[in-house]
Amino acid sequence: MPPPAPLAELSGIHATGGIGVSALLPTVGPTLFDADRGPAATPPGYPGGDVRLDVVRVGKHVVLTVHPPYSRDAEPFEILEYTGTSSPPRSLGRAWSAGPDAGGEGVWLIRQDAPDDCRLEHDSLAAGELSHGQPASCRTRVRTETAHGLLITINAGAAESTDALIEPATGRTIRQSPRILGAAGDWMLLDGLTDLTLVNLRDNSSEKLSRPSIGAAPTVVPSREGTIWAVDFADSAYRHTNTQTRDIWLLRPDGPTWDHAPGMPYITEHLNHGGGFDWSDAGDLVLADGVLAAWHPGEPQWRLSAAALPQGSWSGFAVLP
């Protein structure tokens, strides 16, 4: 059957009691945003001016990377931990890349010791450096750690980049693929030309999955427990036009089964700025698109926030705590 025509906008209901979500937005600030009341605070001590912030949730913590506005950077980036609404961030030093560890209490970093001399380091957010780490390319991008290994991108930003799951203590490659979309729990999802491949990391078995939606490589965000994966088959040029669409499906790897999120697909202006999605501690999928919207799998529709999100070039966010 042909795919459904996209709706004109994100649809849902304005919940009487609000949606009860707070998020840290990587505006040049950044902004603590209350979904029901709007901007709540601008934490002090963060870099301002012509910079860009990337945000990643590490368990119940938030870590930000400060990027200068230039496409080719000569120095590693400043890595900051969010410490609260009224306190300045805690510096984690400089690194080319930062990603959450499996316990949600630390980060893996690509540190630079000298020109063309980098290493993979494991830091606790509470206690500092845990492991001086293995030698690594300065062009390695750390993505996330699971109980089965650390997901990285080799030669990040280059046309010949490839993804790998490695054993961080030794650097041994466990699995390598041109594109690993995500890894969480006991599962890993690989992209293919016409289908997807779900890998069971417990026994290294794999299963082909048909794509439920046509589009480029999807963005994957597993839930906090890793049992449900939000998979966005977004299209920045719907039917070769300037129209952007978002089409979110839920993958349950244990099945495996697909479920379509309500109100999908729909037309958006926020694929590249002012958008993103994350999971709350209560198991809600939270979507940024003009407003914040929350949806608990199984509910019939999205719950929309009353407050409008700030405009700007920011992208991505982290639900607190």
ZADO-1210 file (C-alpha; in nm, 4 decimals, padded with zeros to 6 digits):
<atoms>
<atom x="00.0000" y="00.0000" z="00.0000" code="MET" pos="1"/>
<atom x="00.1232" y="00.3539" z="-00.0627" code="PRO" pos="2"/>
<atom x="00.2454" y="00.5370" z="00.2470" code="PRO" pos="3"/>
<atom x="-00.0056" y="00.7735" z="00.4119" code="PRO" pos="4"/>
<atom x="00.0113" y="01.1394" z="00.3161" code="ALA" pos="5"/>
<atom x="00.1727" y="01.3453" z="00.5915" code="PRO" pos="6"/>
<atom x="-00.0467" y="01.5517" z="00.8221" code="LEU" pos="7"/>
<atom x="-00.0055" y="01.9291" z="00.8141" code="ALA" pos="8"/>
<atom x="00.1430" y="01.9469" z="01.1655" code="GLU" pos="9"/>
<atom x="00.2059" y="01.7568" z="01.4872" code="LEU" pos="10"/>
<atom x="-00.1341" y="01.6730" z="01.6332" code="SER" pos="11"/>
<atom x="-00.2449" y="01.5947" z="01.9871" code="GLY" pos="12"/>
<atom x="-00.4314" y="01.7293" z="02.2891" code="ILE" pos="13"/>
<atom x="-00.3453" y="02.0044" z="02.5339" code="HIS" pos="14"/>
<atom x="-00.3516" y="01.8159" z="02.8628" code="ALA" pos="15"/>
<atom x="-00.5458" y="01.9929" z="03.1387" code="THR" pos="16"/>
<atom x="-00.2780" y="01.9328" z="03.3983" code="GLY" pos="17"/>
<atom x="00.0128" y="01.9872" z="03.1602" code="GLY" pos="18"/>
<atom x="00.2654" y="01.7245" z="03.0590" code="ILE" pos="19"/>
<atom x="00.5093" y="01.7649" z="03.3492" code="GLY" pos="20"/>
<atom x="00.8315" y="01.7639" z="03.1488" code="VAL" pos="21"/>
<atom x="01.1435" y="01.9744" z="03.2023" code="SER" pos="22"/>
<atom x="01.4246" y="01.9774" z="02.9494" code="ALA" pos="23"/>
<atom x="01.7624" y="02.1372" z="02.8990" code="LEU" pos="24"/>
<atom x="01.7765" y="02.3056" z="02.5581" code="LEU" pos="25"/>
<atom x="02.1192" y="02.3693" z="02.4040" code="PRO" pos="26"/>
<atom x="02.0464" y="02.7314" z="02.3203" code="THR" pos="27"/>
<atom x="02.3384" y="02.9706" z="02.3607" code="VAL" pos="28"/>
<atom x="02.2598" y="02.9959" z="02.7267" code="GLY" pos="29"/>
<atom x="02.1483" y="02.7103" z="02.7684" code="PRO" pos="30"/>
<atom x="01.7792" y="02.7171" z="02.8682" code="THR" pos="31"/>
<atom x="01.6014" y="02.5133" z="03.1331" code="LEU" pos="32"/>
<atom x="01.2569" y="02.4765" z="02.9790" code="PHE" pos="33"/>
<atom x="00.9372" y="02.3843" z="03.1599" code="ASP" pos="34"/>
<atom x="00.6964" y="02.2392" z="02.9058" code="ALA" pos="35"/>
<atom x="00.3943" y="02.3894" z="03.0803" code="ASP" pos="36"/>
<atom x="00.5323" y="02.7317" z="03.1802" code="ARG" pos="37"/>
<atom x="00.8101" y="02.8066" z="02.9329" code="GLY" pos="38"/>
<atom x="01.1726" y="02.9104" z="02.9948" code="PRO" pos="39"/>
<atom x="01.2416" y="02.8660" z="03.3661" code="ALA" pos="40"/>
<atom x="01.6101" y="02.9590" z="03.3995" code="ALA" pos="41"/>
<atom x="01.9338" y="03.0329" z="03.2180" code="THR" pos="42"/>
<atom x="02.2110" y="02.8611" z="03.4166" code="PRO" pos="43"/>
<atom x="02.5127" y="03.0892" z="03.4709" code="PRO" pos="44"/>
<atom x="02.8708" y="03.0393" z="03.3594" code="GLY" pos="45"/>
<atom x="02.8208" y="02.8911" z="03.0120" code="TYR" pos="46"/>
<atom x="03.0031" y="03.0200" z="02.7051" code="PRO" pos="47"/>
<atom x="02.8156" y="03.2797" z="02.5026" code="GLY" pos="48"/>
<atom x="02.8640" y="03.4471" z="02.1701" code="GLY" pos="49"/>
<atom x="02.9209" y="03.2646" z="01.8446" code="ASP" pos="50"/>
<atom x="02.9225" y="02.9044" z="01.9678" code="VAL" pos="51"/>
<atom x="02.7071" y="02.5948" z="01.9278" code="ARG" pos="52"/>
<atom x="02.6159" y="02.3527" z="02.2057" code="LEU" pos="53"/>
<atom x="02.5493" y="01.9805" z="02.1677" code="ASP" pos="54"/>
<atom x="02.3713" y="01.8060" z="02.4525" code="VAL" pos="55"/>
<atom x="02.3688" y="01.4406" z="02.5564" code="VAL" pos="56"/>
<atom x="02.1950" y="01.2772" z="02.8510" code="ARG" pos="57"/>
<atom x="02.4170" y="01.0524" z="03.0645" code="VAL" pos="58"/>
<atom x="02.1758" y="00.8556" z="03.2818" code="GLY" pos="59"/>
<atom x="02.0108" y="01.1343" z="03.4823" code="LYS" pos="60"/>
<atom x="02.2962" y="01.3755" z="03.4144" code="HIS" pos="61"/>
<atom x="02.3489" y="01.6084" z="03.1190" code="VAL" pos="62"/>
<atom x="02.6783" y="01.6754" z="02.9403" code="VAL" pos="63"/>
<atom x="02.7288" y="01.9509" z="02.6830" code="LEU" pos="64"/>
<atom x="02.9949" y="01.9964" z="02.4157" code="THR" pos="65"/>
<atom x="03.0894" y="02.3515" z="02.3156" code="VAL" pos="66"/>
<atom x="03.1592" y="02.3816" z="01.9435" code="HIS" pos="67"/>
<atom x="03.3135" y="02.6916" z="01.7864" code="PRO" pos="68"/>
<atom x="03.1380" y="02.8099" z="01.4707" code="PRO" pos="69"/>
<atom x="03.4032" y="02.6802" z="01.2327" code="TYR" pos="70"/>
<atom x="03.3676" y="02.3564" z="01.0377" code="SER" pos="71"/>
<atom x="03.7351" y="02.2646" z="01.0745" code="ARG" pos="72"/>
<atom x="03.8535" y="02.2948" z="01.4315" code="ASP" pos="73"/>
<atom x="04.2168" y="02.3014" z="01.5403" code="ALA" pos="74"/>
<atom x="04.1566" y="02.2211" z="01.9082" code="GLU" pos="75"/>
<atom x="03.9426" y="01.9721" z="02.1009" code="PRO" pos="76"/>
<atom x="03.6110" y="02.0947" z="02.2337" code="PHE" pos="77"/>
<atom x="03.5240" y="02.2034" z="02.5864" code="GLU" pos="78"/>
<atom x="03.3111" y="01.9403" z="02.7661" code="ILE" pos="79"/>
<atom x="03.0801" y="02.0626" z="03.0448" code="LEU" pos="80"/>
<atom x="02.8540" y="01.8898" z="03.2948" code="GLU" pos="81"/>
<atom x="02.5257" y="02.0605" z="03.3811" code="TYR" pos="82"/>
<atom x="02.5093" y="02.1071" z="03.7594" code="THR" pos="83"/>
<atom x="02.1791" y="02.2894" z="03.8117" code="GLY" pos="84"/>
<atom x="01.9800" y="02.6013" z="03.7375" code="THR" pos="85"/>
<atom x="02.1771" y="02.8405" z="03.9587" code="SER" pos="86"/>
<atom x="02.5300" y="02.6983" z="03.9472" code="SER" pos="87"/>
<atom x="02.7945" y="02.7136" z="03.6748" code="PRO" pos="88"/>
<atom x="02.8828" y="02.3975" z="03.4816" code="PRO" pos="89"/>
<atom x="03.1637" y="02.1675" z="03.5856" code="ARG" pos="90"/>
<atom x="03.4371" y="02.1401" z="03.3260" code="SER" pos="91"/>
<atom x="03.5418" y="01.7920" z="03.2162" code="LEU" pos="92"/>
<atom x="03.8314" y="01.9373" z="03.0195" code="GLY" pos="93"/>
<atom x="03.8716" y="01.9243" z="02.6449" code="ARG" pos="94"/>
<atom x="03.8025" y="01.6298" z="02.4183" code="ALA" pos="95"/>
<atom x="03.7177" y="01.5595" z="02.0569" code="TRP" pos="96"/>
<atom x="03.4170" y="01.3509" z="02.1527" code="SER" pos="97"/>
<atom x="03.2113" y="01.2486" z="02.4563" code="ALA" pos="98"/>
<atom x="02.9531" y="00.9742" z="02.5037" code="GLY" pos="99"/>
<atom x="02.7661" y="00.8140" z="02.7967" code="PRO" pos="100"/>
<atom x="02.8928" y="00.5023" z="02.9698" code="ASP" pos="101"/>
<atom x="02.6737" y="00.2008" z="03.0381" code="ALA" pos="102"/>
<atom x="02.6123" y="00.2904" z="03.4024" code="GLY" pos="103"/>
<atom x="02.4907" y="00.6434" z="03.3328" code="GLY" pos="104"/>
<atom x="02.7394" y="00.7875" z="03.5806" code="GLU" pos="105"/>
<atom x="03.0338" y="00.8653" z="03.3538" code="GLY" pos="106"/>
<atom x="03.1522" y="00.9424" z="03.0037" code="VAL" pos="107"/>
<atom x="03.3940" y="00.8049" z="02.7481" code="TRP" pos="108"/>
<atom x="03.6138" y="01.0748" z="02.5956" code="LEU" pos="109"/>
<atom x="03.8588" y="01.1063" z="02.3080" code="ILE" pos="110"/>
<atom x="04.1409" y="01.3023" z="02.4741" code="ARG" pos="111"/>
<atom x="04.4262" y="01.4613" z="02.2829" code="GLN" pos="112"/>
<atom x="04.7727" y="01.4482" z="02.4428" code="ASP" pos="113"/>
<atom x="04.9715" y="01.5794" z="02.1451" code="ALA" pos="114"/>
<atom x="04.9100" y="01.6539" z="01.7745" code="PRO" pos="115"/>
<atom x="04.7820" y="01.3308" z="01.6157" code="ASP" pos="116"/>
<atom x="04.8104" y="01.1555" z="01.9543" code="ASP" pos="117"/>
<atom x="04.4749" y="01.0754" z="02.1140" code="CYS" pos="118"/>
<atom x="04.3373" y="00.8127" z="02.3490" code="ARG" pos="119"/>
<atom x="04.0075" y="00.6771" z="02.4762" code="LEU" pos="120"/>
<atom x="03.9527" y="00.7757" z="02.8412" code="GLU" pos="121"/>
<atom x="03.6783" y="00.6765" z="03.0870" code="HIS" pos="122"/>
<atom x="03.5778" y="00.9431" z="03.3395" code="ASP" pos="123"/>
<atom x="03.3344" y="00.9249" z="03.6292" code="SER" pos="124"/>
<atom x="03.1217" y="01.2368" z="03.6669" code="LEU" pos="125"/>
<atom x="03.1723" y="01.2106" z="04.0434" code="ALA" pos="126"/>
<atom x="03.5312" y="01.0892" z="04.0752" code="ALA" pos="127"/>
<atom x="03.7149" y="01.1964" z="03.7598" code="GLY" pos="128"/>
<atom x="03.9415" y="00.9762" z="03.5486" code="GLU" pos="129"/>
<atom x="03.8797" y="00.6023" z="03.5878" code="LEU" pos="130"/>
<atom x="04.1010" y="00.4746" z="03.3075" code="SER" pos="131"/>
<atom x="04.3815" y="00.6388" z="03.1123" code="HIS" pos="132"/>
<atom x="04.2556" y="00.4354" z="02.8196" code="GLY" pos="133"/>
<atom x="04.3700" y="00.2940" z="02.4905" code="GLN" pos="134"/>
<atom x="04.5310" y="00.4814" z="02.1982" code="PRO" pos="135"/>
<atom x="04.2653" y="00.6033" z="01.9543" code="ALA" pos="136"/>
<atom x="04.2376" y="00.8137" z="01.6427" code="SER" pos="137"/>
<atom x="04.1554" y="01.1776" z="01.7064" code="CYS" pos="138"/>
<atom x="03.8800" y="01.1382" z="01.4451" code="ARG" pos="139"/>
<atom x="03.6979" y="00.8713" z="01.6472" code="THR" pos="140"/>
<atom x="03.3519" y="00.9718" z="01.7692" code="ARG" pos="141"/>
<atom x="03.2272" y="00.8071" z="02.0890" code="VAL" pos="142"/>
<atom x="02.8532" y="00.7357" z="02.0783" code="ARG" pos="143"/>
<atom x="02.7311" y="00.5166" z="02.3653" code="THR" pos="144"/>
<atom x="02.8305" y="00.2175" z="02.5780" code="GLU" pos="145"/>
<atom x="02.6259" y="-00.0966" z="02.6371" code="THR" pos="146"/>
<atom x="02.6967" y="-00.4012" z="02.8504" code="ALA" pos="147"/>
<atom x="02.8382" y="-00.5610" z="02.5350" code="HIS" pos="148"/>
<atom x="03.0776" y="-00.2867" z="02.4259" code="GLY" pos="149"/>
<atom x="03.1341" y="00.0742" z="02.3267" code="LEU" pos="150"/>
<atom x="02.9766" y="00.2054" z="02.0066" code="LEU" pos="151"/>
<atom x="03.2044" y="00.4384" z="01.8095" code="ILE" pos="152"/>
<atom x="03.2329" y="00.5922" z="01.4637" code="THR" pos="153"/>
<atom x="03.5741" y="00.5595" z="01.2986" code="ILE" pos="154"/>
<atom x="03.6874" y="00.8526" z="01.0784" code="ASN" pos="155"/>
<atom x="03.3852" y="01.0538" z="01.1876" code="ALA" pos="156"/>
<atom x="03.2858" y="01.3230" z="00.9420" code="GLY" pos="157"/>
<atom x="03.4650" y="01.1612" z="00.6489" code="ALA" pos="158"/>
<atom x="03.3074" y="00.9851" z="00.3529" code="ALA" pos="159"/>
<atom x="03.4887" y="00.6635" z="00.4451" code="GLU" pos="160"/>
<atom x="03.3604" y="00.6567" z="00.8040" code="SER" pos="161"/>
<atom x="03.2461" y="00.3270" z="00.9523" code="THR" pos="162"/>
<atom x="03.0882" y="00.2202" z="01.2814" code="ASP" pos="163"/>
<atom x="03.2123" y="-00.0374" z="01.5299" code="ALA" pos="164"/>
<atom x="03.1280" y="-00.1913" z="01.8640" code="LEU" pos="165"/>
<atom x="03.4533" y="-00.2333" z="02.0539" code="ILE" pos="166"/>
<atom x="03.5793" y="-00.3669" z="02.3830" code="GLU" pos="167"/>
<atom x="03.6953" y="-00.0394" z="02.5421" code="PRO" pos="168"/>
<atom x="03.9519" y="-00.1953" z="02.7760" code="ALA" pos="169"/>
<atom x="04.1468" y="-00.3505" z="02.4880" code="THR" pos="170"/>
<atom x="04.0236" y="-00.1781" z="02.1718" code="GLY" pos="171"/>
<atom x="03.9207" y="-00.5166" z="02.0253" code="ARG" pos="172"/>
<atom x="03.6502" y="-00.4902" z="01.7576" code="THR" pos="173"/>
<atom x="03.3406" y="-00.6914" z="01.8440" code="ILE" pos="174"/>
<atom x="03.1314" y="-00.5934" z="01.5413" code="ARG" pos="175"/>
<atom x="03.1916" y="-00.3521" z="01.2540" code="GLN" pos="176"/>
<atom x="02.9496" y="-00.2227" z="00.9921" code="SER" pos="177"/>
<atom x="02.9271" y="00.0723" z="00.7523" code="PRO" pos="178"/>
<atom x="02.6390" y="00.2117" z="00.9570" code="ARG" pos="179"/>
<atom x="02.5258" y="00.1029" z="01.3033" code="ILE" pos="180"/>
<atom x="02.2095" y="00.2978" z="01.3798" code="LEU" pos="181"/>
<atom x="02.2071" y="00.2258" z="01.7515" code="GLY" pos="182"/>
<atom x="02.2909" y="-00.0122" z="02.0330" code="ALA" pos="183"/>
<atom x="02.1207" y="-00.0644" z="02.3685" code="ALA" pos="184"/>
<atom x="02.0713" y="-00.3543" z="02.6053" code="GLY" pos="185"/>
<atom x="02.1372" y="-00.6791" z="02.4198" code="ASP" pos="186"/>
<atom x="02.0598" y="-00.5391" z="02.0753" code="TRP" pos="187"/>
<atom x="02.2175" y="-00.3500" z="01.7883" code="MET" pos="188"/>
<atom x="02.0473" y="-00.2161" z="01.4743" code="LEU" pos="189"/>
<atom x="02.2319" y="-00.1982" z="01.1400" code="LEU" pos="190"/>
<atom x="02.1290" y="00.0004" z="00.8346" code="ASP" pos="191"/>
<atom x="02.1120" y="-00.1576" z="00.4899" code="GLY" pos="192"/>
<atom x="02.0232" y="-00.0484" z="00.1401" code="LEU" pos="193"/>
<atom x="01.6676" y="-00.1827" z="00.1484" code="THR" pos="194"/>
<atom x="01.6216" y="-00.3276" z="00.4954" code="ASP" pos="195"/>
<atom x="01.7527" y="-00.3198" z="00.8520" code="LEU" pos="196"/>
<atom x="01.9374" y="-00.5872" z="01.0475" code="THR" pos="197"/>
<atom x="01.8731" y="-00.6504" z="01.4159" code="LEU" pos="198"/>
<atom x="02.1684" y="-00.8144" z="01.5934" code="VAL" pos="199"/>
<atom x="02.1306" y="-01.0060" z="01.9199" code="ASN" pos="200"/>
<atom x="02.4548" y="-00.9311" z="02.1037" code="LEU" pos="201"/>
<atom x="02.4048" y="-01.2226" z="02.3433" code="ARG" pos="202"/>
<atom x="02.4724" y="-01.4832" z="02.0740" code="ASP" pos="203"/>
<atom x="02.5651" y="-01.2644" z="01.7722" code="ASN" pos="204"/>
<atom x="02.2638" y="-01.3875" z="01.5760" code="SER" pos="205"/>
<atom x="02.0910" y="-01.1487" z="01.3358" code="SER" pos="206"/>
<atom x="01.7521" y="-01.0995" z="01.1731" code="GLU" pos="207"/>
<atom x="01.6494" y="-00.8916" z="00.8738" code="LYS" pos="208"/>
<atom x="01.3735" y="-00.6359" z="00.9346" code="LEU" pos="209"/>
<atom x="01.1662" y="-00.4716" z="00.6639" code="SER" pos="210"/>
<atom x="01.1622" y="-00.0941" z="00.6838" code="ARG" pos="211"/>
<atom x="00.8180" y="00.0250" z="00.7935" code="PRO" pos="212"/>
<atom x="00.8784" y="00.3585" z="00.6185" code="SER" pos="213"/>
<atom x="01.0705" y="00.4736" z="00.3148" code="ILE" pos="214"/>
<atom x="01.3483" y="00.7224" z="00.3724" code="GLY" pos="215"/>
<atom x="01.7119" y="00.7821" z="00.4466" code="ALA" pos="216"/>
<atom x="01.8963" y="00.6277" z="00.7402" code="ALA" pos="217"/>
<atom x="01.6705" y="00.6797" z="01.0422" code="PRO" pos="218"/>
<atom x="01.7617" y="00.8369" z="01.3744" code="THR" pos="219"/>
<atom x="01.7379" y="00.5908" z="01.6644" code="VAL" pos="220"/>
<atom x="01.6891" y="00.6793" z="02.0324" code="VAL" pos="221"/>
<atom x="01.6394" y="00.3823" z="02.2700" code="PRO" pos="222"/>
<atom x="01.4359" y="00.4270" z="02.5874" code="SER" pos="223"/>
<atom x="01.6228" y="00.4586" z="02.9153" code="ARG" pos="224"/>
<atom x="01.5825" y="00.0866" z="02.9827" code="GLU" pos="225"/>
<atom x="01.6697" y="00.0007" z="02.6216" code="GLY" pos="226"/>
<atom x="01.3543" y="-00.2071" z="02.5750" code="THR" pos="227"/>
<atom x="01.1785" y="00.0239" z="02.3253" code="ILE" pos="228"/>
<atom x="01.3529" y="00.2148" z="02.0470" code="TRP" pos="229"/>
<atom x="01.2117" y="00.5297" z="01.8876" code="ALA" pos="230"/>
<atom x="01.3095" y="00.5220" z="01.5192" code="VAL" pos="231"/>
<atom x="01.2506" y="00.8360" z="01.3131" code="ASP" pos="232"/>
<atom x="01.2339" y="00.7891" z="00.9357" code="PHE" pos="233"/>
<atom x="01.2527" y="01.1630" z="00.8762" code="ALA" pos="234"/>
<atom x="01.2685" y="01.3038" z="00.5241" code="ASP" pos="235"/>
<atom x="01.4215" y="01.6467" z="00.4658" code="SER" pos="236"/>
<atom x="01.3071" y="01.6519" z="00.1009" code="ALA" pos="237"/>
<atom x="00.9666" y="01.4820" z="00.0870" code="TYR" pos="238"/>
<atom x="00.8957" y="01.3736" z="-00.2724" code="ARG" pos="239"/>
<atom x="01.1985" y="01.5795" z="-00.3840" code="HIS" pos="240"/>
<atom x="01.0546" y="01.9065" z="-00.2517" code="THR" pos="241"/>
<atom x="01.1596" y="02.1448" z="00.0271" code="ASN" pos="242"/>
<atom x="00.9002" y="01.9890" z="00.2573" code="THR" pos="243"/>
<atom x="01.0345" y="01.8189" z="00.5712" code="GLN" pos="244"/>
<atom x="00.8477" y="01.5272" z="00.7267" code="THR" pos="245"/>
<atom x="00.8917" y="01.3240" z="01.0436" code="ARG" pos="246"/>
<atom x="00.7734" y="00.9627" z="01.0759" code="ASP" pos="247"/>
<atom x="00.8382" y="00.7971" z="01.4144" code="ILE" pos="248"/>
<atom x="00.7982" y="00.4247" z="01.4728" code="TRP" pos="249"/>
<atom x="00.8640" y="00.2185" z="01.7844" code="LEU" pos="250"/>
<atom x="01.0772" y="-00.0930" z="01.7573" code="LEU" pos="251"/>
<atom x="01.0558" y="-00.3554" z="02.0311" code="ARG" pos="252"/>
<atom x="01.3670" y="-00.5674" z="01.9691" code="PRO" pos="253"/>
<atom x="01.2443" y="-00.8578" z="02.1833" code="ASP" pos="254"/>
<atom x="00.9642" y="-00.9217" z="01.9306" code="GLY" pos="255"/>
<atom x="01.0749" y="-00.7828" z="01.7053" code="PRO" pos="256"/>
<atom x="00.7681" y="-00.5670" z="01.6372" code="THR" pos="257"/>
<atom x="00.6975" y="-00.2221" z="01.4930" code="TRP" pos="258"/>
<atom x="00.4345" y="00.0214" z="01.6215" code="ASP" pos="259"/>
<atom x="00.3503" y="00.3511" z="01.4524" code="HIS" pos="260"/>
<atom x="00.3457" y="00.6570" z="01.6764" code="ALA" pos="261"/>
<atom x="00.0154" y="00.8482" z="01.6519" code="PRO" pos="262"/>
<atom x="-00.0166" y="01.1357" z="01.4069" code="GLY" pos="263"/>
<atom x="00.2661" y="01.0165" z="01.1825" code="MET" pos="264"/>
<atom x="00.3953" y="01.1155" z="00.9374" code="PRO" pos="265"/>
<atom x="00.3558" y="01.4925" z="00.9608" code="TYR" pos="266"/>
<atom x="00.5080" y="01.8037" z="00.8051" code="ILE" pos="267"/>
<atom x="00.7613" y="01.9917" z="01.0166" code="THR" pos="268"/>
<atom x="01.0092" y="02.2786" z="01.0002" code="GLU" pos="269"/>
<atom x="01.2257" y="02.1479" z="01.2831" code="HIS" pos="270"/>
<atom x="01.4338" y="01.8596" z="01.1522" code="LEU" pos="271"/>
<atom x="01.7527" y="02.0669" z="01.1508" code="ASN" pos="272"/>
<atom x="01.6832" y="02.3219" z="01.4244" code="HIS" pos="273"/>
<atom x="01.4510" y="02.3521" z="01.7206" code="GLY" pos="274"/>
<atom x="01.3709" y="01.9816" z="01.7270" code="GLY" pos="275"/>
<atom x="01.4703" y="01.6374" z="01.8502" code="GLY" pos="276"/>
<atom x="01.3365" y="01.3628" z="02.0756" code="PHE" pos="277"/>
<atom x="01.4314" y="01.1948" z="02.4023" code="ASP" pos="278"/>
<atom x="01.2790" y="00.9636" z="02.6638" code="TRP" pos="279"/>
<atom x="01.1638" y="01.0637" z="03.0115" code="SER" pos="280"/>
<atom x="01.2275" y="00.8687" z="03.3297" code="ASP" pos="281"/>
<atom x="00.8537" y="00.7838" z="03.3326" code="ALA" pos="282"/>
<atom x="00.8825" y="00.6091" z="02.9940" code="GLY" pos="283"/>
<atom x="00.7309" y="00.8877" z="02.7819" code="ASP" pos="284"/>
<atom x="00.8723" y="00.9679" z="02.4403" code="LEU" pos="285"/>
<atom x="00.9209" y="01.3465" z="02.4350" code="VAL" pos="286"/>
<atom x="00.9304" y="01.5275" z="02.1008" code="LEU" pos="287"/>
<atom x="01.0328" y="01.8895" z="02.0327" code="ALA" pos="288"/>
<atom x="00.8478" y="02.0541" z="01.7453" code="ASP" pos="289"/>
<atom x="00.7367" y="02.4104" z="01.8173" code="GLY" pos="290"/>
<atom x="00.6231" y="02.2791" z="02.1550" code="VAL" pos="291"/>
<atom x="00.7207" y="01.9791" z="02.3641" code="LEU" pos="292"/>
<atom x="00.4935" y="01.6786" z="02.3191" code="ALA" pos="293"/>
<atom x="00.4861" y="01.3648" z="02.5341" code="ALA" pos="294"/>
<atom x="00.3479" y="01.0255" z="02.4418" code="TRP" pos="295"/>
<atom x="00.3442" y="00.7075" z="02.6464" code="HIS" pos="296"/>
<atom x="00.3437" y="00.3989" z="02.4204" code="PRO" pos="297"/>
<atom x="-00.0104" y="00.2682" z="02.4070" code="GLY" pos="298"/>
<atom x="-00.1778" y="00.6077" z="02.4426" code="GLU" pos="299"/>
<atom x="-00.3948" y="00.7200" z="02.1468" code="PRO" pos="300"/>
<atom x="-00.2358" y="01.0616" z="02.0955" code="GLN" pos="301"/>
<atom x="00.0376" y="01.3056" z="02.1928" code="TRP" pos="302"/>
<atom x="00.0011" y="01.5390" z="02.4915" code="ARG" pos="303"/>
<atom x="00.1099" y="01.8868" z="02.3847" code="LEU" pos="304"/>
<atom x="00.2731" y="02.1443" z="02.6104" code="SER" pos="305"/>
<atom x="00.1182" y="02.4852" z="02.6585" code="ALA" pos="306"/>
<atom x="00.4440" y="02.6795" z="02.6179" code="ALA" pos="307"/>
<atom x="00.6108" y="02.7476" z="02.2829" code="ALA" pos="308"/>
<atom x="00.9742" y="02.6486" z="02.2465" code="LEU" pos="309"/>
<atom x="01.2282" y="02.9275" z="02.1886" code="PRO" pos="310"/>
<atom x="01.3325" y="02.9827" z="01.8294" code="GLN" pos="311"/>
<atom x="01.6908" y="02.9634" z="01.7150" code="GLY" pos="312"/>
<atom x="01.9479" y="02.7328" z="01.5613" code="SER" pos="313"/>
<atom x="01.9646" y="02.4897" z="01.8558" code="TRP" pos="314"/>
<atom x="01.8908" y="02.1239" z="01.7966" code="SER" pos="315"/>
<atom x="01.8425" y="01.8286" z="02.0308" code="GLY" pos="316"/>
<atom x="01.7625" y="01.8431" z="02.4020" code="PHE" pos="317"/>
<atom x="01.7804" y="01.6358" z="02.7190" code="ALA" pos="318"/>
<atom x="01.4824" y="01.5551" z="02.9415" code="VAL" pos="319"/>
<atom x="01.5562" y="01.6148" z="03.3118" code="LEU" pos="320"/>
<atom x="01.6279" y="01.4401" z="03.5371" code="PRO" pos="321"/>
</atoms>
